[in-house]
Every structure is written in structure tokens, then in C-alpha cells.
Amino acid sequence: MDYNKSLQEKKEREEWISSLQVGDKVALEGYGLGRNRYWYITKVVKITPSGRKNLENGLIIMPDGSIRGDNGNYAHPITEEIKVRIWRRKAIIKLNKEMRFDELSDNNLNRLLTILKESQENQN
């Protein structure tokens, strides 16, 4: 690991954290079943005199960007990559929850089978 790069990243993260205001949104990593990682977005609702940022979900960002009580997890700026990951996770959850294959038309079943076949071919 490049020590100077690590120090620079830490400094940039701390500057970004100190610039956050009430109402600003941040991205956090969470863990689901089986330690599956996912991203979500939450909002700063209070800034304490010590520089801690209280979030709408009850978590607290420390001045160094770490999450109080969560070793190794930090707040992150919301990037396009994170937005895409969040969208993808929500789409998968929605499809898993709401898809009723027995209610689909034959045409839609064929479309899904085509997508499945293409996906399998792309994995090989």
C-alpha cells in the first residue's frame, strides 16, 4: 500500500466529511444475508459541535468519515457507479418479489427464456 496515497485519501475524505451540511446525502455500504454487500443513500440530519454527522437512519459519521460502531466502513460521496449498484439491487429485489411466472403470457415467457439463454451464453 502506498502510504502517501493513503494519507492523501484520508485527508480528502476528512475534508469532504467536514464540508457536509444538514440535508446532504451520503452513500453507505451495508450487509445483508450471507454478508452480501450493498449500497444505500441516507441524509445528514444533525451536525454535533464535535463534527459528528447524525444520519436519518440513526447512524453517526465520525469526523474521519468512519461510521460509529462499524469497523472498516466509511461514508462515501454518491457516485454514478453507486447509483447504478443501488438501482440494480432494487430491480433484482423487485423482480424476485413480484414476478409471477405462471401469470405471464406465452409471449412474455418466451422473451424471458431468450434473455436467460443470452445471459447463459455470455457467462460461458
N, C-alpha and C positions, 0 to 999 in steps of 0.2 A: 504494500500500500504506500502511495506517495504521501508522506507526512505533510508537505506544504499544501498539496491539493486538499487534504483532509481539513487542515486548518482554515483554508480559504472557504471551503464549503460550509464549515461550521460558522464562520464569520458572516457569510452571506445569508445563511439560514437565520441566525440571530438578528440580523438587520431586518430581514423580511418579517420575522415574528414581531419585532418591536414596532414595525410600521402598521400592523393590523389594527383596525378600528372596530368598534361595535357595529355589527351588521355585515362585516366582511365574511366571506365564506372560505373554508379551507377543506382540503381533502385529507381523509384519514384512511388507513388500512385497517380492516377488521378481519376476523377469523370466524369461519362458520364450521359446520360439522366436518370432521376429518381434517381440521386445521386448514381448510380451503381458504385462501386469501381472497379478499375482495376490497374494493374501494367504495367509499361513500363521502358525501359532502355534508358539512354541518356549518353552523353560523356562530360567530362570536357574539355573545350576549352581554358580557361584562368584562371590564379590564380592572384588575385589582391594582392597588398602589405599588405592589411589588413587581408588576409587569406580567402577572399571570393572566391568561385569557380563558375565561369561563365560556364553555360552548353550550349550545342549546340542548345537546344530548347529555349534559351532565359531566362531561369530561373537562379536564383542565389542561391547557397547554402551558408548559413551563417556559420561562424566558429563553431557554436554549432550544425550544421547539419540540422537546420531548413531551410525551403525554404522561401526566402524573399517574403512577401506578402501573404503567405499561412499559416494561423494559424493552428497549430497542425500537419503539415505534415513535414516529415523528409526524408533525403536521406538514403538509405539502401544499404548494400552490396548485390550483386547479389547472391542469393542462388538457390539451385535446386528447392525448393518449388516455388519461384518466377518465375523461368524459366518455370515450368510446368503450372503455372497460366497464363502466357503470351501465351504459346503455345495453351492452352485450349481456351482462349478468341479469338485468331486468327483463330483457327479451327472453332469455332462457327460462327464467323463473315463470314468466307469464305463459310460455308455451307448455312447460311441464305441468303447470297448474290447470290450465284451461283447455288444453287440447283434448277433444273428444273424437277420437279416430272413427268410432262406429257411427258418428253422425255426419261424417264428411261425404260429399258426393263422390261418385266414381272418378270424375274428372280431377277433383282435388286430391284424392288418394293417389292417382297416377302422377300428379305433379310432385307430390311429396316423395314418392318412390324414385322419381327421376332425380330429385335433389339428393336423396340418400345415396343413390348409385354414383352420382358425380362426386359426392363427398368421399365415398369409399375409394374411388379411383384416384382422387387427389392425395389420399393418405398413403397410397402404395407407390 
